[in-house]
Amino acid sequence: MVAHIETVAFQGVEARPVDVQVHIAGGVVGFAVVGLGDKAVAESRERVRAALSAIGLGLPAKRITVNLAPADMPKEGSHYDLPIALGLLVAMGVLPPQELERFVCIGELSL
């Protein structure tokens, strides 16, 4: 199953829609964020891992892929943390997907 969470990328004063897609699969254990993200987006992996751990949830020992679509639009900043974490919770079966369908999620996570 692929979880979808809606967020935005800021380009000047415009907010452009971004689909955060989270997929959990078997294979080599890893956590990859793809989709033309900057360093802050790449660091989301560690903030998300720590935040979930702080609430007593660990990441599954599987291959986690997060795609920020569209892939050709630059993504900057740490506001992708929350949509990535929510996508993981949906993909892990902790949250039902229909609970987040009506929302656009933006937010940085603390450790």
FIPASE-190282 format. One record per residue (C-alpha): residue in three letters; residue number from 1; x, z, y. Coordinates in pm, whole numbers, plus 50000, padded with zeros to 5 digits. Layout:
BEGIN
PT;ALA;NUM;X;Z;Y
...
***
This chain:
BEGIN
PT;MET;1;50000;50000;50000
PT;VAL;2;50115;49925;50352
PT;ALA;3;50003;50166;50623
PT;HIS;4;49932;50022;50969
PT;ILE;5;49951;50226;51290
PT;GLU;6;49902;50071;51632
PT;THR;7;50138;50148;51920
PT;VAL;8;50282;49963;52218
PT;ALA;9;50613;49829;52348
PT;PHE;10;50670;49859;52720
PT;GLN;11;50794;49547;52899
PT;GLY;12;50818;49637;53264
PT;VAL;13;50474;49768;53360
PT;GLU;14;50302;49592;53070
PT;ALA;15;50219;49753;52737
PT;ARG;16;50231;49501;52453
PT;PRO;17;50069;49580;52116
PT;VAL;18;50298;49666;51826
PT;ASP;19;50190;49711;51463
PT;VAL;20;50391;49981;51286
PT;GLN;21;50384;49891;50917
PT;VAL;22;50508;50148;50666
PT;HIS;23;50573;50061;50301
PT;ILE;24;50690;50298;50029
PT;ALA;25;50818;50141;49707
PT;GLY;26;51037;50213;49410
PT;GLY;27;51398;50109;49400
PT;VAL;28;51707;50234;49577
PT;VAL;29;51626;50538;49791
PT;GLY;30;51648;50456;50160
PT;PHE;31;51473;50454;50495
PT;ALA;32;51499;50133;50699
PT;VAL;33;51344;50057;51037
PT;VAL;34;51332;49684;51117
PT;GLY;35;51186;49479;51399
PT;LEU;36;51438;49449;51684
PT;GLY;37;51458;49817;51774
PT;ASP;38;51727;49973;51992
PT;LYS;39;51943;50278;51905
PT;ALA;40;51665;50526;51994
PT;VAL;41;51430;50348;51754
PT;ALA;42;51693;50357;51477
PT;GLU;43;51737;50730;51537
PT;SER;44;51364;50779;51474
PT;ARG;45;51447;50807;51104
PT;GLU;46;51620;51140;51155
PT;ARG;47;51364;51283;51401
PT;VAL;48;51077;51187;51170
PT;ARG;49;51255;51329;50863
PT;ALA;50;51325;51659;51043
PT;ALA;51;50974;51688;51191
PT;LEU;52;50806;51632;50854
PT;SER;53;51042;51881;50693
PT;ALA;54;50949;52137;50961
PT;ILE;55;50585;52120;50850
PT;GLY;56;50677;52150;50483
PT;LEU;57;50665;51783;50385
PT;GLY;58;50959;51596;50240
PT;LEU;59;51001;51223;50225
PT;PRO;60;50954;51073;49880
PT;ALA;61;51268;50972;49692
PT;LYS;62;51174;50606;49724
PT;ARG;63;51250;50303;49938
PT;ILE;64;51079;50340;50278
PT;THR;65;51057;50034;50501
PT;VAL;66;50914;50050;50853
PT;ASN;67;50847;49718;51022
PT;LEU;68;50775;49704;51396
PT;ALA;69;50583;49381;51445
PT;PRO;70;50614;49139;51610
PT;ALA;71;50979;49126;51511
PT;ASP;72;51087;48900;51798
PT;MET;73;50989;49146;52075
PT;PRO;74;51252;49410;52170
PT;LYS;75;51148;49773;52109
PT;GLU;76;51312;50047;52315
PT;GLY;77;51270;50422;52330
PT;SER;78;51175;50718;52118
PT;HIS;79;50796;50686;52155
PT;TYR;80;50783;50513;51814
PT;ASP;81;50850;50846;51636
PT;LEU;82;50486;50954;51616
PT;PRO;83;50345;50623;51490
PT;ILE;84;50621;50604;51228
PT;ALA;85;50548;50961;51112
PT;LEU;86;50173;50896;51100
PT;GLY;87;50233;50574;50906
PT;LEU;88;50442;50768;50655
PT;LEU;89;50167;51028;50618
PT;VAL;90;49913;50753;50549
PT;ALA;91;50145;50573;50305
PT;MET;92;50211;50904;50126
PT;GLY;93;49836;50970;50094
PT;VAL;94;49841;51279;50316
PT;LEU;95;49615;51120;50581
PT;PRO;96;49331;50876;50515
PT;PRO;97;49396;50539;50686
PT;GLN;98;49052;50518;50846
PT;GLU;99;49124;50830;51053
PT;LEU;100;49376;50640;51268
PT;GLU;101;49216;50294;51291
PT;ARG;102;49067;50352;51638
PT;PHE;103;49380;50492;51800
PT;VAL;104;49696;50369;51969
PT;CYS;105;49967;50627;51901
PT;ILE;106;50268;50698;52121
PT;GLY;107;50501;50995;52109
PT;GLU;108;50847;51135;52053
PT;LEU;109;50890;51403;51787
PT;SER;110;51094;51715;51824
PT;LEU;111;51289;51870;51540
***
